[in-house]
Amino acid sequence: MELIKPKVDTLKKAGIKGEIERYKRYHSFVLQCSDSYVLTQTALSFAAALLCDNGGCGECSRCDRIMRSIYPDVRFYPKAGVAQIRVDDARDIVAESYKASIEGRGKVFILNSANSANDAGWQNMLLKTLEEPNSDTYLILCVNTSASLLQTVLSRCILITIPEPDWHDVAAYLRSCGCERTKADLVGLASGGSYGNALEIMGKKEQLKLLDETVKMLRDMKSSADSYKYNNIIQKNASFAVKMLQYMSAVFGELIKLHCTDGSVVENSQSGACCTILSELAVKYTLSACVFIMDEINYAKDRLDMRSRYQYVLDELILKILEVAHKCRQ
């Protein structure tokens, strides 16, 4: 299966689509979203809409080049190979903002400030440019949370909050790429609704196998003797243990939501609200069991943070899951 980058209509989700002429009156923006992939795609789409003759048609050469990050008048900071925005970057932006655009449609500076938002130096350097930019210059600051920016920066920008993506959207994208439904649903769920995480999981066979074996273990284990079948994934390494706990947490978190939804889990699954494997797990694990198990998973995460032996942590967690599931069914 060949994965392509998902074409998420983030402008529509953010309420920008159809309003681009109104937004063009402003020149400084803060985009806020916890999903870095969606944040980047929205910034690129927004830049295309600001500079395209047709408001971001997605079909012209200008839109194509912007979305492929090769348009000369769309600049990205921090520069390649640098982790954080620096004061020197801010000086560069200020200087470049006074220069004419190469293609005559204006310039857009996209600042991925998620890793450097707490640094006040570069923010203070940009205050005047944010407040009084040239008429053909736009600045787009990308952050996971606007609280990390200085209030003096926020007061000079239009804040646009992008709705958090849903794992069902991610699963639908994977299915559109040819991924079979069960795998798409599980990867979407394990990704936490993040396109970037989903692409990472799909791109690493070991992560896919770990996810598949984790779910099979939760579904098929009936006794402590069965747990020995899964020692191959428990004995891997500490990073696998962390991933395994993340996957378990995603599964049981969704099971709790399903149990708390009005109507039966079976009815919800038939309406497309959950995947088949979740329906099977919901029958095996009651709401009480899921709540107890989530507490145990969080405790296991804390133990790993304290550098406990991951094999012991996972062994004890799996036995506890069996015990809780059995008691709650009685």
N, C-alpha and C positions, 0 to 999 in steps of 0.2 A: 504494500500500500504506500502510495506516495503522498506525503503530507505537504500541503501548501499553506502559506501563511493565511490565517482566517481573515476574511474581509468583513470585519465587524463594523456595523453602521453606527459608530460611536457618536457621530455628530447628531444623529437623530436621538440617541439615548440621552445625550447631554442637553438636548433642547436647542442646539445651534442650527441644525438643518432648517432651511427656509427662512432663517433670520439673519443671514450673513451680512446683508446690507446694513442692518442696524448695528451689528457688531463692528463693522468697518469704521464706524464713527469713533470707536475707541482703539487704543493702540497697545495697551498693556493688559495682559491676562494671566491669571493663575488657574491652571488645570489641576484638579484634585481627584485622585483615585488610588486605591490601595493596590490595584493590579498594574504593575509596571508596563506590561505588554500593551494593555488597553490604553494606558496613559500615552505611550509613544505613538500608537496608531492614531489616537485622537489628535495629538499635536500635529502630526503630519497631514491628516485630513483637514484640520483647521487651517494650516498654512496653505494647502492647496485651494481651499475655499476662498481665502483672503486674496490670493494672487491670480486665480483662474479667471478668465474673461466671463465664464458662465457659472461662477459661484461654486466651483468644485465639482465639475461634471464627472470627473473620474475617467474620462475617455481621451482627453487631449494630451499632447506631448508634455505640456507643463505639469499637469496633474500626475502623469506617469513618472516623470523625473523626480518630482517632489516625493512621491510615495516610495521611490527607490533610493531616496536620499542622495541624489546626484545633481540636484538643481543648484546652480551657483549662487542664487540669492537667498537660499535658506541655509543658515549657519547653525551648527550644533555645538553646544557646550555642556560639559567639559569636552575638550578635544580628544580624539582617539588616543587611547593608551593612558589617559589621565582619569583618576577615579573621582576627583572632586573639582568643583568650580573654585577658581582662585581669584584673588584680587586682580591679577594680571589679565585674566579672562574678561573681567568686568571692564577694565581699561580698554581692552581690544574691542569690546562691544560698543562702548561709547564712541571710540574713534571711527569704527566702521559705520556706525549709524549715520554719520554726517556725509558719507560718500554716496555717490549716485549708484543705483542698482545696475547690475550688468545687463539685464534684459528689459529694464525699464518699467517693470510692473510693481516695484517695491521690494523691500527686504523683510525677512522674518528671521528672528533669532529665537531658537528653541533651547531653553536651558533645562537640562535634566538635573534638577537640584535636589532630588530625593536623598542623595548621600551627603549633601553639603548645605542643606537648608539652615542648619543651626549656626553656620559661620556668618557672623554679622558683617565682616569686612567687605566682601564682594557685594552684599546687599546694599550697604550704605553707599558704595561707589556708584550704584545704578539708580539711586533715588531720583536724581534730576532727569535722567533719560526716561525713566518710567513715567514721570509726571509730565514731561514736555518732550516727547519724541518727535522726530521729523514726521512730516505728513505721510510719507510712504514707508515708514518703519513700524514693524510690529514686534513685540516681545512676548513670548509665551513661556511662562515658568511652570514646570511640571513638578508636582510634589505629591507624596502619598497622603500628607495631611497639611492643611494650610496653617495649622497651629505652629508648625516648625519655622514659619517665616516671620520676619519682623512685622509688627503692626504698621510701621511706616511704609513698608512695601505693600502690604495688603490694602492699605487705604488708597494707594495709587493705581490699583489694578481691578479689573472685573474678575470676580471669583466664579468659576464654572465647576460645579461638582458633577463628575461622571458617575452614574449609578453603578453600584457594585455588580459585576457579572455574576450570573447564576450558573451552577454546574450543568443544568439542563441545556443551556446554550452551548457550552463547551462540548457536551456529548453529541448534540445535534451537528455541530461542526465536524466532529470526528466521523460521524456516520456519513456525512456528505462527502468525506474523503474515501469512503469505501470500508471503513472499520465496522465490523459486525456489532450488532446492538449491545450485547452484554459487555463486551470489552469497552465499547465507547462509553457506556454508562458508568462502568467502574473507574475508568481513567478520568472521566469528567468529575466524578465524585471525589476521587483521591486528589484531584488537582485543587480542590477547594473552590472551584469556579474560576480558576486562573488559566487563561490560554497559554501563558508562558510555561506554567508548571505542567500542563497537559502535553505540550510539545516536548518538554524535557523527558517526561515519562515514556512517551511513545518513541523517543529517539534512543532510549537506553534499554536494551533487551533484559538486563539484569533487574532493572526497576519494574519492568512489565512482569517478569517472572515472579518477582517478590510479591507484587500486588495480587497476581493470580493465585499463588500458593497461600497467601494470607487469607484471602476470601474462602478458598477451598477448606482451609483448616477450620475457620469459624463455622462453616456450613456443615462439614462432614464429621468433625470430632464428636465422639459420643462417650468416650471414657479416657482415663489417663493413659491407657495403653495406646490409644490412637495418637496421642501427642508425640510419641517417639517417631512417628512417621515424618514429622515435620522438623526433626532436629537439624536437617540440612540447611534450613533457612535460619534457625536460631543460632547456629554455630558460625555463621558467616563472619561478621565483624560489627563493630559498634555503630558504624554509619547505617548498616542494614537494620540494626535494632531501632534506630531513630526513625527511619523510614517506615518500618513495620508499625510502630506505635502511631505514626501520623496516619497511616492507612486505616488502622483500627479505629482511631478517633473519628475519622471522617465517616466510616461505616456506621458506628454506633450513634454518632451525632445525628445522622440522617434517620436512623431507625427510631430514635426518640421523637423526631419531628413527625414521622409517619404515625407512630402510636398516638401522638397527641392531636392528630388531625381528626376532625369529625368524620365518622364513617369508618368502615373496616379498612384494613391495609389492603385486602384483596380488591375492594372496590377502587381504592386509589391507584393500585397498580394497573388495573384494567383501563383506567382513564389516562394512563401515561404519566402519572405523577411519580412513579418510581420504576426502577428496572426489575426484571424478573428475579434476579438474585437477591435483591433487597426484600422482595415479597417472601422468599423462602426463609431468609434470616429472621424476618419479623415474626414468622410463625414459631421459630425455635427460641427466640429471645423475647421475653415479655418486656413491657415498659419498665417494670421494677428491675429486671435483670440488666437492661441497657443502662439505666441510671447508675446502678452499683458498678457495672463494668467500666463506665466512663470515669468514675472516681478512681478505680484501680489503674486505669490507663494513665491518668494524670499523676497518680502516685509513682508509677513506674517511670514516667518522664522525669519527675523530680529526682528519683534515685539515679537515673542515668546522668543527670546534671551534676550529681555529687560523685560521679565517676565510680559507681558501683559496677560490679562485674555484669556485663550485659547478658551473658548466658543465664546467670542466676535470676536476674530480673525478669527475663522473658519466660523462663521455666515456671517461676512462681506465678506470673501473670496468667499464663495459659491454664495452669491448674485452677487458679481462682476463677477464671471464666467458666470452666467446666462446672465447678462447684456452685457458682451463683446461678448459672442457667438451670441446673438440676433442681436447686432449692426453690427457685421462683416458679417452676412448672408444677411443683407439688401442691 
